[in-house]
Amino acid sequence: MDFEPVMFWISGTFAVIGALGMVISKKAVHSALFLAFTMLNLAVLYAVQSAPFLAVAQVVVYTGAVMMLFLFVLMMVGVDSSDSLIEEIKGQRVLAILGGIGLIVFFIFLMGGSMYRTFVGVESVDATYGGNIQGLAALMFGKYVLIFEATAALLITAVLGAMILTHRERLTPKKSQGDMAKELFAKGDYRGPLPPPGVFARHNAVDTPALLPDGSIAKSSLPDAIVARGDVRSVDYDDMAEIQILSEGLGIVSDSETEDDK
């Protein structure tokens, strides 16, 4: 069996599974992921059909850029499965069903007509224009230029719609850091940061408790794990005496002055 039919049935099957998953999935994010999976399999089919430019464009442009943009918009907007139960446009489900049936009938006639035609293949078409990229450019900017421009307009509209959905109008001016600080202190219940370990101590070890101005131990300055293990360092009485002197405003007593007093 040739390589091309094998890859066609494998990638084609995966593409159909991804398309069904996109339609059946109840969450919009999952539907977008299934659609990206389908696009990747389409890129494989393009590569097998000797169309490398289309394969790369399918992966880079549609799957990597457009589809990921839609996915990020869905995640930022927060579309839930419950939103799909609300019909903003009356009769949209009936129109969707009729459109799906018409699309299936169209594909049946298209596949039936392809069985009675002889195709020359991509290689012979590329030879006419001098290459795959040249042939694609001749079709896009020649025979199908209107369709190409309409598709470009739809993509631009989709990007603008994504920007509008994620943009929020600011009704009040943005608060500065000074404004937020004033609001924080205006409430009257701001307690400030917790004392770090080693405050008013001889060193800043994590197991050394902070001493309050009255000489007592600040329990909130010690990690819970240190307290649970019983590894809290004991406080020296000389340190507590120094804190008492500092709290009374007598200044710092050096070691030399302490020895002279003795």
C-alpha positions in Angstrom: 0.0 0.0 0.0 1.3 3.5 -0.9 2.2 6.0 1.8 -0.3 8.6 0.7 -3.5 6.6 1.1 -2.4 5.4 4.6 -1.7 9.0 5.8 -5.0 10.1 4.2 -7.0 7.6 6.2 -5.1 8.2 9.4 -5.1 12.0 9.3 -8.6 12.1 7.7 -10.0 10.0 10.6 -8.4 12.2 13.2 -9.7 15.3 11.5 -13.3 14.0 11.5 -12.9 13.0 15.2 -11.7 16.5 16.0 -14.6 18.1 14.1 -17.1 15.9 15.9 -15.5 16.8 19.2 -15.7 20.5 18.4 -19.5 20.2 17.7 -20.3 17.8 20.6 -18.2 19.4 23.3 -20.2 21.4 25.8 -17.3 23.8 26.7 -16.1 26.5 24.3 -12.5 26.1 25.2 -12.6 22.3 24.5 -14.3 23.1 21.2 -11.4 25.4 20.3 -8.9 22.8 21.2 -10.7 20.2 19.0 -10.7 22.6 16.1 -7.0 23.2 16.5 -6.5 19.4 16.5 -8.5 19.2 13.2 -6.3 22.0 11.7 -3.1 20.1 12.5 -4.4 17.0 10.7 -5.4 19.1 7.7 -1.8 20.4 7.6 -0.6 16.8 7.5 -2.9 16.1 4.5 -1.5 19.2 2.7 2.0 18.0 3.3 1.1 14.5 1.9 -0.4 16.2 -1.2 2.9 17.9 -2.0 1.7 21.3 -0.9 4.3 22.3 1.7 3.4 26.0 1.7 -0.2 25.3 2.6 0.9 22.9 5.3 3.2 25.5 6.9 0.6 28.2 6.6 -2.1 25.9 8.2 0.1 25.3 11.2 1.7 28.8 11.6 -1.1 31.1 10.6 -4.4 29.3 11.4 -3.5 26.9 14.2 -0.7 28.9 15.7 -2.0 32.4 15.4 -5.7 32.7 14.6 -6.9 29.7 16.5 -4.7 30.4 19.6 -6.0 34.0 19.5 -9.6 32.7 19.7 -8.7 30.3 22.4 -7.1 33.0 24.6 -10.1 35.3 24.0 -12.4 32.5 25.2 -10.3 31.9 28.3 -10.1 35.7 29.1 -13.8 36.4 28.5 -14.8 33.3 30.4 -17.4 31.7 28.2 -19.2 29.0 30.2 -21.3 26.1 29.0 -24.4 27.7 30.4 -24.0 30.6 28.0 -24.8 28.2 25.1 -28.2 27.5 26.5 -29.3 31.1 26.1 -30.5 31.9 22.5 -29.8 35.6 21.8 -31.1 35.2 18.2 -34.5 33.4 17.9 -34.5 30.4 15.6 -30.7 30.1 15.4 -30.8 26.4 16.2 -33.2 25.7 13.4 -31.1 27.6 11.0 -27.9 25.8 12.2 -29.6 22.4 11.7 -30.8 23.3 8.2 -27.3 24.7 7.3 -25.7 21.5 8.6 -28.0 19.3 6.5 -27.4 21.5 3.4 -23.6 21.2 4.0 -23.8 17.4 4.3 -25.8 17.2 1.0 -23.3 19.4 -0.7 -20.4 17.3 0.4 -22.2 14.1 -0.8 -22.7 15.6 -4.3 -19.1 16.9 -4.3 -17.6 13.5 -3.4 -20.0 11.7 -5.9 -18.9 14.0 -8.7 -15.2 13.5 -7.9 -15.5 9.8 -8.6 -16.2 10.5 -12.3 -13.4 13.0 -12.8 -9.7 12.6 -13.6 -7.4 14.7 -11.5 -4.0 15.7 -12.8 -2.4 16.1 -9.3 -0.6 19.0 -7.6 2.7 18.3 -9.2 1.5 18.9 -12.7 -0.3 22.1 -11.6 2.9 23.3 -9.9 4.9 22.6 -13.1 2.6 24.9 -15.0 3.3 27.9 -12.8 6.9 27.0 -11.9 6.3 25.8 -8.3 3.9 25.4 -5.5 4.2 28.9 -4.1 3.9 30.5 -7.6 0.9 28.4 -8.4 -0.8 29.3 -5.1 -0.1 33.0 -5.7 -1.5 32.9 -9.2 -4.8 31.4 -7.8 -5.1 33.6 -4.8 -4.3 36.9 -6.5 -5.9 35.9 -9.8 -8.9 33.6 -10.0 -9.9 33.7 -6.3 -8.8 37.2 -5.4 -12.3 38.3 -4.2 -12.7 35.2 -2.0 -9.2 35.8 -0.6 -10.0 39.4 0.2 -13.3 38.5 1.8 -11.5 35.9 4.0 -9.0 38.5 5.1 -11.8 40.9 6.0 -13.5 38.2 8.1 -10.2 37.6 10.0 -9.7 41.3 10.6 -13.3 41.5 11.9 -12.7 38.6 14.2 -9.6 40.2 15.7 -11.4 43.5 16.2 -14.3 41.6 17.8 -11.9 39.9 20.2 -10.4 43.2 21.2 -13.8 44.7 21.8 -14.9 41.7 24.0 -11.8 41.9 26.1 -11.6 45.7 26.4 -13.2 47.4 29.4 -14.1 51.0 29.6 -12.5 52.8 32.5 -15.2 55.0 34.2 -12.9 56.4 36.8 -9.2 57.6 36.6 -6.6 55.0 37.4 -5.5 55.1 41.1 -1.9 55.9 41.8 0.1 54.3 44.5 -0.4 57.4 46.7 -4.2 57.2 46.4 -4.2 53.5 47.3 -2.0 54.2 50.4 -4.4 57.0 51.5 -7.4 54.7 51.2 -5.5 51.9 53.1 -4.7 54.2 56.1 -8.1 56.0 56.0 -9.9 52.8 57.1 -8.2 52.9 60.5 -7.6 49.2 60.8 -4.2 48.9 59.0 -1.9 46.9 61.2 1.2 47.1 59.1 3.6 44.3 58.2 4.6 41.6 60.6 7.9 41.9 62.4 10.6 39.9 60.7 12.8 37.5 62.6 15.8 39.0 64.5 14.3 42.4 65.2 16.1 43.9 68.2 18.2 40.8 68.4 21.9 39.9 68.1 21.4 38.2 64.7 18.7 37.7 62.1 18.5 33.9 62.3 15.1 32.5 61.3 14.7 30.7 64.7 15.4 33.9 66.7 12.1 35.5 67.8 11.5 39.2 67.4 11.4 41.2 70.6 8.7 43.8 71.2 9.4 47.2 72.8 8.4 45.8 76.2 10.9 43.0 75.9 8.4 40.2 75.2 8.6 37.8 72.4 6.6 38.4 69.2 5.2 35.0 68.4 4.0 36.0 64.9 7.7 36.5 63.9 8.4 32.8 64.1 7.6 30.3 61.4 5.0 27.7 62.4 7.3 24.8 61.5 10.0 26.1 63.8 7.5 26.5 66.7 6.1 23.0 66.1 9.6 21.4 66.2 10.5 23.3 69.3 13.6 24.8 67.7 13.0 28.4 68.9 16.2 30.0 70.0 16.1 31.3 73.6 16.4 35.1 74.2 19.4 36.3 76.2 18.6 38.4 79.2 21.2 41.0 78.1 19.2 41.5 74.9 16.0 42.0 76.9 17.8 44.6 79.1 19.0 46.4 76.0 15.5 46.5 74.6 14.3 48.0 77.9 16.9 50.7 77.7 16.0 51.5 74.1 12.3 51.7 75.0 13.0 54.2 77.8 15.0 56.4 75.4 18.4 56.0 77.3 20.3 55.0 74.1 22.3 51.9 73.2 24.6 50.5 75.8 27.9 49.2 74.4 29.8 46.2 75.7 32.6 48.3 77.0 30.3 50.5 79.0 28.7 47.4 80.5 32.0 46.0 81.6 32.9 49.4 83.3 29.6 49.4 85.2 30.4 45.9 86.5 
